[in-house]
Amino acid sequence: MTFVTTLTFQSGDKTALDETVRRLKEQVERKGAECKGPHQEQPTHHSVPQYTRCQPGTQFDPWHYTVYTRWLEIHGSDHIAREIAGADLPDAIHLEVDVERQASQAYR
């Protein structure tokens, strides 16, 4: 069985996100693992209402922000994927890890 680890990074700081993902991809490749990506999604734009009190009523201007998403796929090399997933990241970056087990071609 082969494992594919998908690391999904999200942040409102596009520069920090791109730099972090680039650095981690280089680290994975230096260690000899197969890495696909970084892939990216369209940025998502959010608007949050801000009330002057703790209940709906008078409002300030809404708070607008954008979330950027990038992801890497690491094929095999479970120990390298685990090491990368456990790396220290800037506080502005959120990481989700998804591990999928795929049957090898010989067993299909």
C-alpha positions as CSV (number, residue, x, y, z in Angstrom):
1,M,0.0,0.0,0.0
2,T,1.1,3.5,-0.8
3,F,0.2,6.5,1.3
4,V,-0.5,9.9,-0.2
5,T,-0.3,12.7,2.4
6,T,-2.0,15.9,1.4
7,L,-0.8,19.0,3.3
8,T,-3.3,21.9,2.9
9,F,-2.1,25.4,3.9
10,Q,-4.4,28.4,4.4
11,S,-3.5,31.9,5.3
12,G,-4.5,35.5,4.9
13,D,-0.9,36.4,4.3
14,K,-0.2,35.4,0.7
15,T,3.6,36.2,0.8
16,A,4.2,34.2,4.0
17,L,2.1,31.3,2.6
18,D,3.9,31.1,-0.7
19,E,7.4,31.3,1.0
20,T,6.5,28.7,3.6
21,V,5.1,26.2,1.0
22,R,8.1,26.8,-1.3
23,R,10.5,26.1,1.5
24,L,8.7,23.0,2.6
25,K,8.5,21.6,-1.0
26,E,12.3,22.1,-1.3
27,Q,12.9,20.3,2.0
28,V,10.7,17.3,0.8
29,E,12.6,17.1,-2.5
30,R,16.0,17.4,-0.8
31,K,15.1,14.4,1.3
32,G,14.2,12.4,-1.9
33,A,10.5,12.1,-1.6
34,E,8.0,12.5,-4.5
35,C,6.2,15.8,-4.0
36,K,3.5,17.2,-6.3
37,G,2.5,20.9,-6.1
38,P,2.1,23.4,-4.8
39,H,-1.4,23.5,-6.1
40,Q,-3.6,26.5,-5.4
41,E,-7.3,27.3,-5.2
42,Q,-9.0,30.6,-6.0
43,P,-8.7,32.9,-3.0
44,T,-11.9,33.1,-0.9
45,H,-13.2,36.5,0.1
46,H,-15.0,36.9,3.4
47,S,-17.0,39.7,4.9
48,V,-17.8,39.8,8.6
49,P,-20.3,42.3,10.1
50,Q,-19.1,44.2,13.2
51,Y,-21.7,45.4,15.6
52,T,-21.2,48.3,18.1
53,R,-22.7,46.1,20.8
54,C,-22.8,42.3,21.5
55,Q,-26.2,42.1,19.7
56,P,-27.3,42.9,16.2
57,G,-28.1,46.6,15.7
58,T,-25.8,49.5,14.8
59,Q,-22.9,48.3,12.8
60,F,-19.4,49.4,12.0
61,D,-18.1,48.9,8.5
62,P,-17.7,45.1,7.8
63,W,-14.4,43.5,8.1
64,H,-13.2,42.1,4.8
65,Y,-10.4,39.5,4.4
66,T,-9.1,37.0,1.9
67,V,-8.0,33.4,2.5
68,Y,-5.4,31.9,0.2
69,T,-5.0,28.1,-0.1
70,R,-2.1,26.0,-1.3
71,W,-1.5,22.2,-1.0
72,L,1.3,19.7,-1.5
73,E,0.9,16.0,-2.1
74,I,3.7,13.7,-0.8
75,H,3.6,10.2,-2.3
76,G,5.0,7.4,0.0
77,S,7.8,8.5,2.4
78,D,5.5,8.5,5.4
79,H,8.3,9.6,7.8
80,I,9.1,12.6,5.7
81,A,5.5,13.6,5.5
82,R,5.2,13.3,9.3
83,E,8.3,15.4,9.8
84,I,7.0,18.2,7.4
85,A,3.5,18.1,9.0
86,G,5.2,18.6,12.4
87,A,7.4,21.5,11.4
88,D,7.0,24.9,13.0
89,L,4.9,27.2,10.9
90,P,4.2,30.9,11.2
91,D,1.2,31.7,13.3
92,A,-0.6,33.1,10.3
93,I,-0.7,29.7,8.5
94,H,-3.2,27.0,9.2
95,L,-2.3,23.4,8.2
96,E,-4.6,20.4,7.6
97,V,-3.2,17.0,7.0
98,D,-5.0,14.3,5.1
99,V,-3.6,10.8,4.6
100,E,-5.0,8.5,1.9
101,R,-4.0,4.9,1.5
102,Q,-3.9,3.8,-2.2
103,A,-3.5,0.2,-3.4
104,S,-0.5,-0.4,-5.5
105,Q,-0.9,-1.2,-9.2
106,A,0.2,-4.8,-8.6
107,Y,-2.9,-5.6,-6.5
108,R,-5.5,-4.2,-8.9
